[in-house]
Amino acid sequence: MRVLAPLLRLRVTITYFVLTLGATAFVSSLHERAQWHLLLEASTNLHNLGDGHIGTLVASAFLTDGDINWVWLGAVALLFAVAEWFAGWKRFLLTFTAGHVGATALVALGLFVGIRADWIEDSLAVAVDVGVSYAAAAVAGSLIRYLPRPWRAAWAGAWIVFVVFAAVSEPSFTAFGHVAALSIGLVLGALYLRRDGKPLLLNQSHRTTTERAHPTPAMTSL
């Protein structure tokens, strides 16, 4: 049971990476053309979402485009494990989903407006867009809730500089999706701080009121 307890505490992270590695192995076994077709069908691009293929929001999170970057995958695994360990699986899953789905929806809306206004190429509507980077950016932003107060601003500032620099230096809908996802994560982190802080403040206020209403024996003996 002592061995299983830490594993259960990371149930979402472990389940996600088991499924991701399984999906990666399956895609790698396919012919190159079949791989491209599968990724295109699972992509959360504007064409698929516009046709009502909502299932791509789930499938795309377990797939990677191109060769696997094991360093990146390991870093994401560590990030998710730390976040789930401190936040709990429910809050972690909420942040993951909000970042992945929210940023995808904002990117799709931006592409729709951009294509309609003739600001960007129509081909972006059928671009391959898979991966978990939006969710990772949101999870990273939400960690401000679990950092000591002196480190929160530094953590948030570093991530903001990183994603904004990436969006400016190499503009793409994915880069702006990372900005959106990080923003979602930072907002959630702030909400978690506020929500978790309220019971603490109420308990402290109640304790102070109780102490004033009930003097200690030392006070009554004076």
VENVENTA-V926168 format. One record per pair of residues at least 24 apart in sequence whose C-alpha atoms are under 10 Angstrom apart, sorted by sequence separation. I is the first residue (numbers start at 1). GAP is how many residues later the second one is. If there is no record, write none. Layout:
I:GAP ; I:GAP
This chain:
39:24 ; 38:25 ; 39:25 ; 40:25 ; 104:25 ; 39:26 ; 137:26 ; 156:26 ; 160:26 ; 39:27 ; 156:27 ; 36:29 ; 156:29 ; 35:30 ; 36:30 ; 104:30 ; 156:30 ; 35:31 ; 100:31 ; 103:31 ; 104:31 ; 100:32 ; 102:32 ; 103:32 ; 99:33 ; 100:33 ; 101:33 ; 102:33 ; 99:34 ; 100:34 ; 101:34 ; 103:34 ; 99:35 ; 100:35 ; 103:35 ; 23:36 ; 27:36 ; 61:36 ; 96:36 ; 98:36 ; 99:36 ; 100:36 ; 102:36 ; 27:37 ; 97:37 ; 98:37 ; 99:37 ; 100:37 ; 24:38 ; 28:38 ; 96:38 ; 97:38 ; 99:38 ; 100:38 ; 20:39 ; 23:39 ; 24:39 ; 28:39 ; 58:39 ; 61:39 ; 96:39 ; 99:39 ; 100:39 ; 22:40 ; 23:40 ; 24:40 ; 28:40 ; 57:40 ; 60:40 ; 61:40 ; 95:40 ; 96:40 ; 98:40 ; 99:40 ; 134:40 ; 137:40 ; 138:40 ; 141:40 ; 142:40 ; 20:41 ; 21:41 ; 22:41 ; 23:41 ; 24:41 ; 95:41 ; 96:41 ; 97:41 ; 98:41 ; 133:41 ; 134:41 ; 137:41 ; 138:41 ; 140:41 ; 141:41 ; 142:41 ; 144:41 ; 145:41 ; 20:42 ; 21:42 ; 58:42 ; 93:42 ; 95:42 ; 96:42 ; 97:42 ; 99:42 ; 133:42 ; 134:42 ; 136:42 ; 137:42 ; 138:42 ; 139:42 ; 140:42 ; 141:42 ; 142:42 ; 143:42 ; 144:42 ; 19:43 ; 20:43 ; 24:43 ; 57:43 ; 58:43 ; 95:43 ; 96:43 ; 99:43 ; 134:43 ; 135:43 ; 137:43 ; 138:43 ; 139:43 ; 141:43 ; 142:43 ; 143:43 ; 144:43 ; 145:43 ; 146:43 ; 18:44 ; 19:44 ; 20:44 ; 24:44 ; 57:44 ; 95:44 ; 96:44 ; 129:44 ; 130:44 ; 133:44 ; 134:44 ; 137:44 ; 138:44 ; 141:44 ; 142:44 ; 144:44 ; 145:44 ; 16:45 ; 17:45 ; 94:45 ; 95:45 ; 129:45 ; 133:45 ; 134:45 ; 136:45 ; 137:45 ; 138:45 ; 139:45 ; 140:45 ; 141:45 ; 142:45 ; 143:45 ; 144:45 ; 145:45 ; 16:46 ; 93:46 ; 95:46 ; 96:46 ; 134:46 ; 135:46 ; 136:46 ; 137:46 ; 138:46 ; 139:46 ; 140:46 ; 141:46 ; 142:46 ; 143:46 ; 144:46 ; 145:46 ; 146:46 ; 57:47 ; 92:47 ; 95:47 ; 134:47 ; 135:47 ; 137:47 ; 138:47 ; 139:47 ; 141:47 ; 142:47 ; 143:47 ; 145:47 ; 146:47 ; 57:48 ; 124:48 ; 133:48 ; 134:48 ; 137:48 ; 138:48 ; 141:48 ; 142:48 ; 144:48 ; 145:48 ; 124:49 ; 135:49 ; 136:49 ; 137:49 ; 138:49 ; 139:49 ; 140:49 ; 141:49 ; 142:49 ; 143:49 ; 144:49 ; 145:49 ; 92:50 ; 134:50 ; 135:50 ; 138:50 ; 139:50 ; 142:50 ; 91:51 ; 92:51 ; 134:51 ; 138:51 ; 142:51 ; 145:51 ; 20:53 ; 49:55 ; 80:55 ; 84:55 ; 87:55 ; 17:56 ; 49:56 ; 76:56 ; 80:56 ; 83:56 ; 87:56 ; 17:57 ; 44:57 ; 76:57 ; 79:57 ; 82:57 ; 83:57 ; 86:57 ; 46:58 ; 50:58 ; 79:58 ; 82:58 ; 87:58 ; 17:59 ; 45:59 ; 46:59 ; 49:59 ; 73:59 ; 76:59 ; 77:59 ; 80:59 ; 83:59 ; 86:59 ; 87:59 ; 17:60 ; 44:60 ; 45:60 ; 73:60 ; 76:60 ; 79:60 ; 80:60 ; 83:60 ; 86:60 ; 16:61 ; 44:61 ; 46:61 ; 47:61 ; 72:61 ; 75:61 ; 76:61 ; 79:61 ; 82:61 ; 45:62 ; 46:62 ; 50:62 ; 111:62 ; 13:63 ; 14:63 ; 17:63 ; 44:63 ; 45:63 ; 46:63 ; 65:63 ; 76:63 ; 83:63 ; 110:63 ; 13:64 ; 16:64 ; 44:64 ; 46:64 ; 65:64 ; 76:64 ; 79:64 ; 82:64 ; 13:65 ; 46:65 ; 47:65 ; 64:65 ; 65:65 ; 108:65 ; 13:66 ; 14:66 ; 45:66 ; 46:66 ; 63:66 ; 64:66 ; 65:66 ; 107:66 ; 110:66 ; 13:67 ; 14:67 ; 63:67 ; 64:67 ; 106:67 ; 107:67 ; 110:67 ; 12:68 ; 13:68 ; 60:68 ; 61:68 ; 62:68 ; 63:68 ; 64:68 ; 107:68 ; 12:69 ; 13:69 ; 60:69 ; 61:69 ; 62:69 ; 63:69 ; 64:69 ; 104:69 ; 107:69 ; 108:69 ; 10:70 ; 11:70 ; 13:70 ; 60:70 ; 61:70 ; 62:70 ; 104:70 ; 106:70 ; 107:70 ; 10:71 ; 13:71 ; 59:71 ; 60:71 ; 61:71 ; 103:71 ; 106:71 ; 107:71 ; 9:72 ; 10:72 ; 12:72 ; 13:72 ; 58:72 ; 59:72 ; 60:72 ; 61:72 ; 105:72 ; 10:73 ; 11:73 ; 56:73 ; 57:73 ; 61:73 ; 103:73 ; 104:73 ; 107:73 ; 10:74 ; 11:74 ; 56:74 ; 61:74 ; 103:74 ; 104:74 ; 106:74 ; 107:74 ; 9:75 ; 10:75 ; 50:75 ; 102:75 ; 103:75 ; 105:75 ; 106:75 ; 9:76 ; 10:76 ; 12:76 ; 13:76 ; 47:76 ; 49:76 ; 103:76 ; 104:76 ; 8:77 ; 9:77 ; 11:77 ; 12:77 ; 47:77 ; 48:77 ; 100:77 ; 103:77 ; 104:77 ; 7:78 ; 9:78 ; 10:78 ; 11:78 ; 12:78 ; 46:78 ; 47:78 ; 48:78 ; 99:78 ; 100:78 ; 102:78 ; 103:78 ; 6:79 ; 9:79 ; 10:79 ; 13:79 ; 45:79 ; 46:79 ; 47:79 ; 48:79 ; 99:79 ; 102:79 ; 103:79 ; 9:80 ; 12:80 ; 13:80 ; 45:80 ; 46:80 ; 47:80 ; 100:80 ; 101:80 ; 103:80 ; 8:81 ; 12:81 ; 44:81 ; 45:81 ; 46:81 ; 99:81 ; 100:81 ; 103:81 ; 10:82 ; 44:82 ; 45:82 ; 46:82 ; 99:82 ; 102:82 ; 43:83 ; 44:83 ; 45:83 ; 46:83 ; 98:83 ; 99:83 ; 43:84 ; 44:84 ; 45:84 ; 99:84 ; 100:84 ; 41:85 ; 43:85 ; 44:85 ; 45:85 ; 96:85 ; 99:85 ; 40:86 ; 42:86 ; 43:86 ; 44:86 ; 95:86 ; 98:86 ; 99:86 ; 40:87 ; 41:87 ; 42:87 ; 43:87 ; 44:87 ; 98:87 ; 39:88 ; 40:88 ; 42:88 ; 43:88 ; 39:89 ; 40:89 ; 95:89 ; 96:89 ; 99:89 ; 38:90 ; 39:90 ; 40:90 ; 95:90 ; 98:90 ; 37:91 ; 39:91 ; 36:92 ; 95:93 ; 94:94 ; 95:94 ; 91:97 ; 91:101 ; 87:105 ; 20:111 ; 20:112
